Amino acid sequence: MNVILPDQGIQVMERGAGTVGTLLQELGINPLEVIVSRNGKLVPEQTVIGGNDEIRIIRIAHGG
Amino acid sequence: MGFSAAPGGGPVCACCAEPAVIYQPVNKRHLCDAHIVCDVEARVASTIREAGQIRAGDRIAVGLSGGKDSTALLVILSRLLPSWPGAGLVAITVDEGIAGYRTETIRAAETLTGRLGVEHRIVSFCDLIGDDLDTLLAGRKTQACTICGILRKKALTDAACTAGATAIATGHNLDDEAQSVLMNALRGDLPRLIRNTGTGRSAAFLPRIKPLAAIPEKEIAVYLFVQGLFSVLPECPYTSYALRAGVRTMLAGFENLHPGTMQHLVENKKIIERYCAGTPVMGRLHRCRECGDPCSGDLCQACRLRHSLGK
């Protein structure tokens, strides 16, 4: 599974099926501060991800 | 937590069988792309109606930074406005002069107003005070948000008056409002905590309305994303100097663990506001002796700042 982080860095993660929420928890990211897409479609934290999914984490907090 | 699963391992919308795009922890429900759009627009319409924020014939000046909140505000108001006969919009962008930041958001604001057919005016700190923010902040970076906030408010108010607006709408969301309540409490600033310039209509000042004040920041981002309107824009380089940055992280942590925290903070502020109505803590409204703007003392914040900057 490829995970594109808010800073555009890419992390390849080999892991069993888990949810978006557990992934964010592992990465230390508050789910309220980001939106997450799986293969281009927005998904909530309870969505199960894994395999060849491409996960993009987008930071939404915007100062100014 | 139990939920129905859509093909692909995701939950489905509480209103239909489509895959969900967001979970609303306070309501404990999932919504799909179409229903989050309807839900956000319905709640904004309800906020506007309940508070009487817009009237027939109003000309609403929308503070449009080009970021997500003001973008959502302009999109929603342009859709809702036909409900108020004769009401119109003018978008106002304030160019503070922040290198590497504002150019991109101004371009986004121009594209959006062009697409929506909304009149767009751009005003700058250079027009207002003779220098851009980067220059004004030389040796004062830790005061960035205070200085910028005062000048931005002044520039927006002046531009709205020039444009003949009857109210100013800003894109403050629920997170912003809750952060402000906590920041004012942390500063011990009761008058600012209970100030509400959106109350009533007065000849003294243009009412400032916040139609997105009940919508969490995340829902605004999702509202835009599912309509192809969300852009990843640069973050203001001065954000790290703000008290708000720390408060934002702390509150988001509480909200994640205890959904409803932000809403409770804002509701408590309204209760305090009602208790303080008509008491001396509200203070009297004066006119600034230099520019004539309404203020709480002899000089308004913008004129005091102008003096301290030697302008």
Interface residues (C-beta under 8 A of the other chain):
Chain A: A17 N30 P31 L32 E33 I35 S37 R38 K41 L42 V43 P44 E45 Q46 T47 V48 I49 I58 R59 I60 A61 H62 G63 G64
Chain B: M1 F3 A5 G8 G9 G10 P11 P19 A20 V21 I22 Y23 H30 D33 S65 G67 K68 D69 I98 Y101 T105 P216 E217 K218 A221 V222 F225 V226 F230 V232 L233 E235 C236 Y238 T239 A242 R244 A245 R248 T249 A252 G253 E255 N256
